[in-house]
Amino acid sequence: MKETIIVRGLVPNKELYYVLVNIHFHTHSEHTINNKSYPLEMHMVHKLYPDQEQYTNHTRIVVGVLFNYSATPNQMLTDFDVQNLSV
């Protein structure tokens, strides 16, 4: 399964499968931690597999990652290849 996350706990005794459908960025962050915003936020949007929609209303899950400035390069961002992203 391509870029799949498995979620447990939304539905008792049922594993739900979500596939990555979109990655996008916000400058400045849309969200804060303790009222502090960050210079960059990445959202990874996942969609519920169609055959599982009968089990939950949670058809999308978004994972957010906040980034801060640093003197050290962020290896994840350095290796991120937008041109070859296939979602």
Backbone as ProteinMPNN parsed JSONL, in Angstrom:
{"seq_chain_A": "MKETIIVRGLVPNKELYYVLVNIHFHTHSEHTINNKSYPLEMHMVHKLYPDQEQYTNHTRIVVGVLFNYSATPNQMLTDFDVQNLSV", "coords_chain_A": {"N_chain_A": [[0.84, -1.185, 0.0], [0.598, 2.147, -0.902], [2.204, 4.813, 0.715], [0.682, 4.619, 3.2], [-1.16, 5.116, 6.206], [-2.051, 3.625, 9.285], [-4.782, 3.713, 11.391], [-5.776, 3.346, 14.675], [-8.346, 3.086, 17.12], [-10.259, 5.092, 16.533], [-12.526, 3.731, 15.744], [-13.872, 1.165, 17.612], [-12.052, -1.881, 17.886], [-11.289, -1.95, 15.182], [-9.194, -1.477, 12.436], [-8.344, 1.339, 10.586], [-7.596, 2.398, 7.311], [-5.657, 4.797, 5.747], [-4.652, 6.729, 2.947], [-1.945, 8.628, 1.65], [-2.617, 11.663, 0.087], [-1.995, 14.286, -0.492], [0.506, 16.782, -0.096], [1.329, 19.789, 1.37], [2.505, 23.162, 2.022], [2.691, 25.805, 4.466], [3.546, 29.155, 4.959], [3.775, 31.504, 7.138], [3.18, 29.344, 9.976], [-0.026, 27.759, 10.26], [-0.961, 26.895, 12.641], [-0.355, 27.031, 16.216], [1.85, 26.557, 19.045], [1.52, 26.833, 22.409], [0.824, 29.53, 21.936], [2.821, 30.286, 20.157], [3.916, 30.9, 16.929], [5.256, 29.389, 13.921], [7.846, 29.481, 11.373], [7.336, 27.794, 9.194], [4.997, 25.372, 8.117], [4.114, 22.052, 7.49], [1.668, 20.138, 5.855], [0.371, 16.927, 5.685], [-1.915, 15.291, 3.956], [-4.251, 12.764, 4.363], [-6.431, 10.291, 3.027], [-9.301, 8.358, 3.74], [-9.578, 4.919, 2.898], [-11.865, 4.0, 0.357], [-13.585, 1.74, 0.781], [-14.003, 1.697, 3.48], [-15.621, 3.657, 4.458], [-18.055, 3.224, 5.656], [-17.583, 2.807, 8.312], [-16.777, 5.092, 9.72], [-16.969, 8.697, 10.197], [-14.722, 10.116, 9.862], [-13.144, 10.884, 7.326], [-10.867, 12.039, 6.351], [-7.507, 12.624, 7.365], [-5.195, 14.844, 8.692], [-1.803, 15.348, 9.022], [0.262, 17.443, 10.72], [3.327, 19.239, 10.602], [5.567, 21.257, 12.282], [8.071, 23.692, 11.574], [11.139, 25.23, 12.535], [13.522, 27.949, 12.463], [16.995, 27.216, 11.935], [20.531, 26.865, 12.375], [21.609, 24.595, 11.422], [21.22, 22.559, 8.576], [18.058, 21.138, 7.661], [17.687, 17.834, 7.206], [15.52, 16.389, 6.204], [14.06, 18.309, 4.734], [16.049, 19.051, 2.948], [16.384, 16.716, 1.45], [13.916, 16.494, 0.306], [12.09, 16.052, -2.539], [10.411, 17.789, -4.604], [9.797, 17.771, -7.319], [9.599, 15.089, -8.051], [7.552, 14.09, -6.554], [5.01, 11.887, -5.873], [2.005, 11.826, -5.247]], "CA_chain_A": [[0.0, 0.0, 0.0], [1.405, 3.341, -1.082], [2.124, 5.882, 1.709], [-0.513, 4.356, 3.99], [-1.083, 5.106, 7.661], [-3.093, 2.817, 9.906], [-5.281, 4.396, 12.58], [-6.541, 2.517, 15.609], [-8.963, 3.833, 18.202], [-11.43, 5.861, 16.116], [-13.616, 2.761, 15.76], [-13.427, 0.033, 18.439], [-11.684, -3.165, 17.267], [-11.217, -1.81, 13.729], [-8.096, -0.684, 11.894], [-8.744, 2.125, 9.43], [-6.462, 2.637, 6.431], [-5.663, 6.088, 5.066], [-3.568, 6.859, 1.973], [-1.473, 9.992, 1.453], [-3.12, 12.208, -1.17], [-1.528, 15.643, -0.727], [1.441, 17.436, 0.828], [1.454, 21.205, 1.07], [3.209, 23.941, 3.041], [2.227, 27.146, 4.802], [4.522, 30.054, 5.579], [3.935, 31.08, 8.511], [2.332, 28.219, 10.36], [-1.444, 27.996, 10.544], [-1.2, 26.502, 14.027], [0.623, 27.497, 17.205], [2.042, 25.801, 20.279], [1.64, 27.834, 23.468], [0.707, 30.829, 21.272], [4.001, 30.57, 19.334], [3.812, 30.436, 15.544], [6.523, 28.918, 13.36], [8.017, 30.006, 10.022], [6.896, 26.859, 8.164], [4.184, 24.223, 8.551], [3.821, 21.091, 6.428], [0.483, 19.307, 6.055], [0.274, 15.69, 4.916], [-3.341, 14.97, 3.96], [-4.528, 11.352, 4.092], [-7.855, 10.025, 2.792], [-9.761, 7.017, 4.107], [-9.869, 4.005, 1.788], [-13.314, 4.07, 0.091], [-14.364, 0.619, 1.304], [-14.128, 1.787, 4.934], [-16.421, 4.823, 4.817], [-19.199, 2.809, 6.466], [-17.182, 2.666, 9.709], [-16.443, 6.343, 10.399], [-17.135, 9.974, 9.496], [-13.382, 10.695, 9.755], [-12.682, 10.434, 6.015], [-9.542, 12.617, 6.104], [-6.634, 12.908, 8.507], [-4.088, 15.715, 8.325], [-0.671, 15.346, 9.946], [0.974, 18.711, 10.593], [4.693, 19.298, 11.145], [6.033, 22.638, 12.395], [9.509, 23.854, 11.409], [11.71, 26.455, 13.071], [14.822, 28.29, 11.892], [18.135, 26.557, 12.558], [21.8, 27.012, 11.654], [21.882, 23.281, 10.844], [20.223, 22.207, 7.556], [17.11, 20.084, 7.976], [17.924, 16.793, 6.206], [14.262, 16.023, 5.568], [13.759, 19.314, 3.714], [17.113, 18.987, 1.95], [16.13, 15.547, 0.607], [12.557, 16.545, -0.226], [12.147, 16.219, -3.987], [9.07, 18.192, -5.026], [9.611, 17.439, -8.728], [9.268, 13.68, -8.217], [6.559, 13.717, -5.57], [3.908, 11.185, -6.552], [0.84, 11.573, -4.401]], "C_chain_A": [[0.883, 1.246, 0.0], [1.143, 4.376, 0.007], [0.873, 5.769, 2.587], [-0.222, 4.495, 5.47], [-2.27, 4.309, 8.173], [-3.49, 3.505, 11.208], [-6.097, 3.414, 13.403], [-7.178, 3.431, 16.65], [-10.159, 4.679, 17.799], [-12.681, 4.997, 16.126], [-13.135, 1.564, 16.573], [-13.183, -1.227, 17.618], [-11.613, -3.106, 15.742], [-9.998, -0.965, 13.368], [-8.604, 0.046, 10.663], [-7.499, 2.462, 8.622], [-6.658, 3.941, 5.668], [-4.456, 6.151, 4.14], [-3.23, 8.346, 1.809], [-1.932, 10.506, 0.085], [-2.572, 13.601, -1.487], [-0.508, 16.041, 0.33], [1.505, 18.89, 0.408], [2.053, 21.936, 2.27], [2.526, 25.284, 3.249], [3.394, 27.922, 5.403], [3.752, 31.271, 6.037], [2.93, 29.996, 8.85], [0.889, 28.654, 10.59], [-1.756, 27.743, 12.011], [-0.082, 27.009, 14.926], [0.751, 26.475, 18.326], [2.342, 26.828, 21.363], [1.696, 29.249, 22.892], [1.925, 31.22, 20.449], [3.766, 30.028, 17.933], [5.212, 30.107, 15.034], [6.629, 29.383, 11.917], [7.485, 29.094, 8.911], [6.069, 25.745, 8.791], [3.898, 23.353, 7.335], [2.579, 20.299, 6.812], [0.555, 18.109, 5.12], [-1.164, 15.209, 5.048], [-3.522, 13.515, 3.535], [-6.033, 11.167, 3.952], [-8.162, 8.565, 3.12], [-9.995, 6.18, 2.858], [-11.379, 3.945, 1.598], [-14.121, 2.936, 0.711], [-14.542, 0.669, 2.818], [-15.017, 2.939, 5.39], [-17.644, 4.473, 5.659], [-18.877, 2.802, 7.96], [-16.99, 3.99, 10.446], [-16.781, 7.548, 9.543], [-15.796, 10.664, 9.291], [-12.751, 10.238, 8.44], [-11.32, 11.01, 5.636], [-8.816, 12.825, 7.425], [-5.488, 13.758, 7.989], [-3.033, 15.653, 9.425], [0.098, 16.633, 9.69], [2.34, 18.636, 11.255], [5.128, 20.757, 11.121], [7.553, 22.677, 12.279], [9.933, 25.202, 11.965], [13.03, 26.729, 12.367], [15.927, 27.585, 12.658], [19.379, 26.822, 11.713], [22.181, 25.71, 10.957], [20.821, 22.961, 9.792], [19.331, 21.052, 8.014], [17.199, 19.033, 6.875], [16.644, 16.394, 5.485], [13.914, 17.02, 4.46], [14.803, 19.316, 2.603], [16.847, 17.864, 0.957], [14.766, 15.574, -0.079], [12.603, 16.913, -1.703], [10.751, 16.517, -4.521], [8.791, 17.756, -6.463], [9.143, 15.997, -8.92], [8.258, 13.181, -7.191], [5.36, 13.094, -6.29], [2.818, 10.835, -5.557], [-0.398, 12.049, -5.118]], "O_chain_A": [[1.801, 1.371, 0.811], [-0.001, 4.781, 0.212], [0.1, 6.72, 2.698], [0.823, 4.055, 5.949], [-3.348, 4.314, 7.579], [-2.635, 3.838, 12.028], [-6.992, 2.741, 12.891], [-6.594, 4.451, 17.017], [-11.007, 4.966, 18.644], [-13.765, 5.465, 16.473], [-12.089, 0.996, 16.259], [-13.993, -1.597, 16.768], [-11.854, -4.113, 15.077], [-9.792, 0.118, 13.917], [-9.228, -0.561, 9.793], [-6.456, 2.778, 9.195], [-7.687, 4.156, 5.028], [-3.371, 5.689, 4.492], [-4.113, 9.203, 1.828], [-1.677, 9.878, -0.942], [-2.671, 14.054, -2.627], [-0.637, 15.684, 1.501], [1.712, 19.197, -0.766], [2.103, 21.405, 3.379], [1.88, 25.826, 2.352], [4.13, 27.41, 6.246], [3.136, 31.959, 5.223], [1.967, 29.76, 8.121], [0.621, 29.764, 11.05], [-2.702, 28.309, 12.559], [0.997, 27.368, 14.456], [-0.13, 25.638, 18.527], [3.296, 27.599, 21.255], [2.517, 30.064, 23.311], [2.053, 32.385, 20.073], [3.455, 28.85, 17.758], [6.215, 30.493, 15.632], [5.607, 29.657, 11.287], [7.213, 29.564, 7.806], [6.401, 25.239, 9.864], [3.493, 23.85, 6.284], [2.447, 19.845, 7.949], [0.773, 18.256, 3.918], [-1.583, 14.773, 6.12], [-3.021, 13.089, 2.495], [-6.816, 11.798, 4.662], [-7.38, 7.664, 2.815], [-10.545, 6.669, 1.871], [-12.112, 3.848, 2.582], [-15.256, 3.163, 1.132], [-15.168, -0.223, 3.39], [-15.153, 3.171, 6.591], [-18.21, 5.35, 6.312], [-19.788, 2.792, 8.788], [-17.035, 4.016, 11.676], [-16.87, 7.447, 8.319], [-15.731, 11.692, 8.617], [-11.928, 9.322, 8.426], [-10.684, 10.525, 4.7], [-9.416, 13.152, 8.449], [-4.88, 13.436, 6.968], [-3.327, 15.874, 10.6], [0.537, 16.884, 8.568], [2.496, 18.049, 12.326], [5.069, 21.417, 10.084], [8.246, 21.811, 12.813], [9.198, 26.186, 11.883], [13.595, 25.833, 11.739], [15.826, 27.376, 13.867], [19.294, 26.981, 10.495], [22.977, 25.713, 10.018], [19.63, 23.078, 10.08], [19.791, 20.115, 8.667], [16.827, 19.303, 5.733], [16.67, 16.095, 4.291], [13.516, 16.616, 3.368], [14.473, 19.557, 1.442], [17.058, 18.034, -0.244], [14.5, 14.753, -0.956], [13.107, 17.976, -2.065], [9.998, 15.601, -4.852], [7.657, 17.405, -6.789], [8.379, 15.71, -9.841], [8.125, 11.974, -6.987], [4.777, 13.696, -7.192], [2.72, 9.701, -5.088], [-1.502, 11.935, -4.586]]}, "name": "protein", "num_of_chains": 1, "seq": "MKETIIVRGLVPNKELYYVLVNIHFHTHSEHTINNKSYPLEMHMVHKLYPDQEQYTNHTRIVVGVLFNYSATPNQMLTDFDVQNLSV"}
